[in-house]
Amino acid sequence: MIARGKDEDYLAHHPYPEDIFLVVEISDSTLIYDQTNKLELYAEAGISNYWIVDLNTRQLERYKEPYQNIQGKYNYLSKQISLANESVPIPGFEDMLLDLSRIFPMGDVVE
């Protein structure tokens, strides 16, 4: 998670959704759970940006714009897939790019 402020700001409580720039899950065997249960919980909490680092396919799933549908389920309006050879802006630090090849180096293949 990337949140504004300092560690000391959160001694008495976790960061509030408005303080959180990004939540990241690293997934291999938990991918389906992260794409369903956790995604819905983060959307319901109002987490603006949720990323899943999918180690199996070597790609990054980026979700943003949480919403609640007419059936009362929570999800994200936007899902974007980024590949291992791309760079992506970091929410809250848009002038900085994360080079995904540093997360998914060549030769590192999960089996």
N, C-alpha and C positions, 0 to 999 in steps of 0.2 A: 504494500500500500504506500502511496505517496500522499501525504497530507500537509497542509500549511501549518506553520508554527514549529514549536520545539517539542522534544520528548516530554519536558516538564509540563507542558500545557495539558497533557493527557494522563497525568498521574491519578486523577480522581474519576476519569471517565474516558471512554473511547472517543475518537474524533466523531463529530457529527457529520452527516452526509455533505453538508455545505462546505466542510473543511477538507473533504477528500477530493484530490485531483484524479486519482486512479487506484483501482484495485486490480491486482494481477494474480491469476492462478496458474501454476505450472502443472500441466496435465499429461498423464500417460494412461494409467489404468483408471483414473477418475474422470476421464473426459466427458462421458455421458452425464454424470452427476453434475459436473461443472457447467455443462451446457443447458441443464434443465433446472435442477433444484437451486443451485447457487445463483444462477443467472436470475431466476425469479425472485429470490431473496434480496439480491443486490438491487434489482429494479424496484422492488417494493420499498426498500429503504431509501430510494432516491439517489443511489450512487450514479453519478453522471457518466463515468467511463469505467468499463469493465473489460479486461483483456484476459484471454486464455492463450497461454503458450502451449501449443499442441506439439509435444515432443514426437509423437508418432508420425505425423505428416509434415513436421518441420515447417509449420506455419503459425502465424499469429492471428487469432480472431479478435477483432476490436468491436466492441459494442458501445453505443452511446444513445442518449435520449430515452431514458426510461419512461414507460407509460403503462396505464392500466386499460385493458380492453373492456368491451361491454359485458363480458362474462365475469369480470372481476379478476382476471389473471394479469400478472405483471410480466412485461417483456421489454425489449428495446426496439425502437423504431429503426435504428441503423445497425447493420452488421457489415463489417468489412474484413476481408481476408488479405493478409500481407504475407508474402513469401520470404524465404530465408535470404534472398539476395536483395531485399529492399531495405529502405530506411524509413522510419515513421516518426512524426512529431510526438513528443511526450506531452500529454495534457497538463496544463499549468506551466509548461516550459516550451511553448511552441517554437521558440527560436533554437531549440536543441533537437537533434535527430538521434534516434536510437537505430544503430546499424544492426539489423537482425542477423547478419552473418556472425556477429559476436555471440549471439545466443545459440545459433545453429551452425557451428563451424563445420566446414567440409570434413567428411570422414566420420563425424559423430552421427551414427545412425542407430536409432533405438530399434531393437528387434524383439 
